[in-house]
Amino acid sequence: MPATQERTIIPHQDQIIVDRQLSLSKLVDLTLEKYPDSHWLDALEEEAAAITQRSQSWIAGAPQAGLRYQEATSGTLHYIDATVQVPLWNLGQREAGRETGAKAEASAQFQTVATKLRIAGLVRSALWDMSLQKIRYEQAQAEIAIFEQLLAKIKRRVELGDLPRADELLAQTELLQKRAVLTMAEAELMHSRKRYTSLTQTTKMPGAFQEKLVALTEIQQNHPALQAVNSQIERKQAELDMLKLTGSGQSNVVVGVNSDSFTNDPRSNKTESFNIGVNVPFGGSAHIQPHIAAVNVELNRLIAERELLYRNLEQAHHEAEHNLEVNRVELGIANELKQVAERHLTMSNTAFSVGEIDLIDLLKIQSRTQQAILNAKERAVMLERDQAFYNQAVGVMP
């Protein structure tokens, strides 16, 4: 039902429309497309493509062309030297570049999956928060209706002289308090809707988003978050291997053409020559070691992050599992309390109508009963929410 059909107290309203065709999985995909991290994910893909493209080149860097002109002070000798210098791959360096490109591409894909799971957790939380706030809002509305009916009955009995005017004032006070509760419940509902629309960038929500509990009982190694950090480690290791193969630097092939000529001597011959050479760097290990050490620092930082991540995932799984078990028990207790409270309220209404109890006692029993009803409704929603949160903890997508 569109939110515009609700009768609200405050004019401000955040609209949410239920779309029966929208699934939870599709909602997560749409949220990912509009999420700020999408720019970063696109950049990772572009970086991986650039690394792969470089490794496909036959040369290790950009060629250089040189031209030198020399002339004697007498003006009789001209010397021209033109060269082309081409960097060469070191042994195994090109293959290491290809491996780095492949690891970078795999890492970009795993980062996308991990980001999608993180967004799925935010969407799950936002949806179930709206569900809980809606239940509280609807319960507050129901209590208003109940107390309005009660106040009408009390007014009639006051007019008939069966009850004192103080009871009418007491009932009016209770009704006003319930209206204040409704106002706050409505505000919290609107806040939850705003959080949802800010996250998803849409005013539509799925008609059904309940989830079945998965059968996983522990954190698997294919958890998207673990796969993402493992792929970063593998990529960094590939970068380190490629850097080591760079050694002292790139070897270069140099090809040149020389031209010598004497301009004022008709007997002289113009001389053209061709030369080729190889430049091989050496003794540069001391200069590359700081770069290797810097990459190694990043590699070990990622390894430490993986260990910490696994501990956090285990803790989150334990909490999700424990919350699920607790709420199963709590739901059973809440349902029993609701049934007992409703029977007690029925008896109390009868007792009040014949004058066996005072209005203040009835109001206390009425308040406890409505709270028991609310608790039972909340626990039912929280149990379904905790099933979704458990799936999130073990890394299962909607």
N, C-alpha and C positions, 0 to 999 in steps of 0.2 A: 504494500500500500504506500503510495507516495506520502512523504512527510508533510506535504502541504495540507493534507486532510485532517491533521491532528489539531485539536483545540488546545492551544497553549496559553499560558499565563503571561509570559513576557513576549512582546512583539518580535524581538530578535529570534530568528529561527535558522538553523543549519539543516538544509534539506538533504535527505537521503532517500533514494528510490530503489526499491527491490526489483532486480532484474532476474527473472526466472531462467533466462538463457545464459546468464553469466555464471561460470563455474569458478571455484576457488583457484584452480590451476591457471585458468585464463586470467584471472584477476592478478595473480602474482606476475605473470608474463607482462601484462600491461603496465604494472607498477615498475617493473625492472626497466622497461623501455624509457620511462620518464624519470627514473631515479638519477640523481646527480652522478653516481658512480658509473653510469653508462659511458660517460666521456672518458673516464680512466680506462675502462675495459676496451673501448675502441682504440685507444692509444697503445695498449698492450698488443693488440692484434697488428697494428701498423708497425710497431717495433719488431715483432717477430718476423713479419714479412720483409722488413728492411735487412735484418740479419741474414735471412735465407737468401735474399737477392745478392747480397755481398758475397756469400760463400759460393754462389754459382758463377762468379766472374773468374776468368782465366788468369787474371793478374791480381796481385795482393793489394794494390793501391792505385792511385791516379798516376799515369805516366807524366813525365816532365820533359819539356822541350827546351833546348838551350841554343843560343846563337851568340857567337863572339866574333868581333871584327877587330883586326889589328893592322896598323899601318906604320911603316918606318918614318922617322922624322925627315928623311930625304924625300919621301913621297914615292920612292921607287919600288917599294915592296908592300904588297897587300896580302893579308892573311885572314881567311874566313874559316871559322870552325862551327859546324852545326851538329848538335847531338840530340838524341832521344834516350831517355832513361826510363826503364820499365821495372817496377817492383815485382819480385817473384814470391810465390808462396814457399814457405819453409816446408820441410818434409813433414807431412801429416797435418799441417796447419789448416789447409782447405777443408779436409774431412772434419776436423774439430770445429770449424766454423759452421759446417752443415749440421753437425750434431747440436751445436748451440742454438741454431735457428729452429731445429725440431723441438728441442726442450723449451724454447721460448714460446713456440706456438702451443705446445701442450699445456704449459703453465698458464697462458692466457685463457685457454678453454676451461681449465680447472678453476681459475679465479672467477670466471663468469658463473660457474655452477655454485661455487661457495657464496658468492654475492647474492645469487638468486635464493639460496637457502636462508641467508640472513634476512633478506627482504621478506621471505615467506614467514619467518618468525614474527616480524613486525606486523605483517598483515593479519596473521592469526591472532596476535595479541589485540590489535585494534578491533577486529570483528567481535571477539568474545567480550571485550570491554564494553562495546556498544550493547551487546546482548544483556550483560549484567545491569547496565544502567537503565536499559529499557524495562527490565523486570521490576526494578526499584521504582521507576516512574509509574508503571502501570499499577503496582501495588499501592503506591501513594494515592493514585486516582481512585482505586477501589475503596480505600479507607475513607476517603472524602465522601463517597457515595453512602457508605455505611453510616457514618456519623451524621450526615445530613438527614437520613431517615430516622436515626435515633433522636436527633434534636427535634424533628417534627413531632414524634410521639411524645417527647417530654413536654413540649409546648402545649399539646392538647391536654395532657394530664395536669399541667400547672393551671391551665384555664379551668379545668374541672375541679381543681382544689385537691387533687390526689398527691401532688408533689409541691414542695416549696419552690419559690422563685430562685433560690440559691442553686438548685439542681439545674435549672435552665441556664444560668450563668456559667455553671461548671461545664455543661455540655457545649456551650458556645466557645468557651476558652479552649476546650479540647479540639473543637473543629478548627479554630483559628490556628492552633499549633499544627494540626494536620495539613492545613493549607500552606503553612510555612515550610513544612517538610516537602510538600509537593513542588513548591517553587524551587527549592534547592535540588530536588531530584531532576526536575526539568533542566535546570542549569547544567548539572553533571552530564545529562544525556546529550545536550547540545555541545558541551565540551568534547565528549567522546566522538561525536560525529565530526567535529572540526578536525580533531586529530586524525581521524580516518581519511577525510578528504585531503588533508595536507599531505599525508603519506602517499595515498594512491593517485591523487590528482583526478579523482572522479567522484561524482555524487551517486554512483550506482554501487550496489552491493549484491552478492549472490543471494538467491532465495534460500539455498541450503548450503551450509559449509561444515556440517558435522563430519568427523573422520572416524574410520575404523582404527582401532589400536593395532599397531604392527606387532609382529611376533618376536622382534629383536629384543634380546635381554642384556646386551652389552654394546659398547662402542666398537664398531667395526673399523678395520683399516681403510675401507673405501668410503669412510665418512667424508663428505665434500670438503669440510674445513681441513681435515688431515691431508687429503689429496692435494689441496691447494698449496699448503705449506711444503709438502714433499716435492711438488713440482718446482717450487721456487728453489729448493735446495739442489735438486738435480740440475736446474738451469745454471745456478751459480757455480756448481762443480764443473759444468761444461765450460763456462766462461774462464774458470781458473785453468783448466787443461789447455784451452786455446791460448791463453796468455803465456803459459809456460813454453809453448811451442814457438812463440814469437822470438824467444831467446834474446840475443843482443840487438835484434832488429831485422829488417827485411833485406835480403840480397837483391841486387839490382843488375840488370843487363843494360849496358850502355852502347849504343850504336851511333857512330859519328861520320861526318864527311868533312874533309879539309880541302881548302883551295889556296894555293900559293901562286903569285904572279908578279913579274917584274914589268913595270909599265914603260920605262924609258929605254929599255934595251930590246931592240927588235929581234935579237938573236936568242933571247931567253924564251923558254917554253913555260906555258901555264901548266901547273902541276895539280892534279886532282888525286886525292887519296881517300880510302875508306878504312875505318877502324871499328873494332868491336871489343868490348871488355866486360868484366864482371866485377862488381863491388860487393865484397862480403864483410859484414860487420863482425867484430869480435870483441871480447872483453867487456861486454856491457851488462853482465849479470848483476853487478852492484846497482845499476840504474833501474833495472826492471823489478828487483826484489821489493821495493816499496809498493809498487802496483800490485804485485802478487800478494803481499801481506794485507793490503787494503781489501782485496776481494776475499781473502781468507777470513778476515774479520767479519765481513758481511755473511759469509757462509756459516760461520759458527754462531752468529747471532740468530740466524734462521733455525739452526739446529736447536738452540736453546728455546726459541719461540715454539718449536714443535713439541718439545717436552712439556713446556708450561701449558700449551693448548690441550694436550692429551689429558693432563691432570684436571684442567677446567671442564673439559667435556665429560670426564668421569664423574666429577662432582655435580654437574648439571643433570646428568642422567640419573644419579642417585636421588637428587632432590625431586625430579619429575616422577620417578618411580614411587618415592615415598608419599608425595602429595596425592598421587593417584590412589594409593592404598588407603590413605587417611580419609580422602573424600568419599570413597566407597562406603566406609564405615559411618562417616558423618551423615551421608545421605540417608542411610537406613534409620539412624537415630532421629534425624530431622523429620522424616516421614511419620515415625511413631509419635513424636512430640506434637506434630500437626494434628494427627487424628485425636490424640488425647485432649489437646487444647480446644478443638472444635466441639467435642462432646461436652467438655466443661462449659464452653460458652453457651451451648444450647440449654444446658441445665441452669446456667446463671441468668439467661434471658427470662426463663420461666420464673425463677426465684424473684427476679426484680419486678416482674409484672404483677406478682401477688404480694409484693412488699416484704419479702424475706431478707433481701440484701439491699444495701444503699447503692445509689448511683455511682459513687466513687469506687466501690468494689467492682461494680460491673465494668466501669471504664478500665480498671486495671486488668481485669480478665480479658476484656476486648483487646486491649493493647498487646498483652502477651500472646493472644491467639493470632493476631495479625502478624506479629513478629515471627511466630512459629511458621505461619504460612509462607512468609517471605523467605525465611531460612531454608525451607524445603525447596522452594523454587530456585533459590540461588544455588543450593548444593547440586541440584540436577544439572544446572547450566555449568557449574564449576567442574563437575565430573566430565562432561563432554569437552570442556575447555582443556582440562588436564590431559585428556587423551590426545588432543592436538599438540599440546606442549610436549608430551612424551615423544610423539613422532618427530617433533622438531629437535629434541635433544639427541635422538639417535641418528639424525641426519636424513630423514625421509621427507621428500618433497610432497606437497599436497597432490 
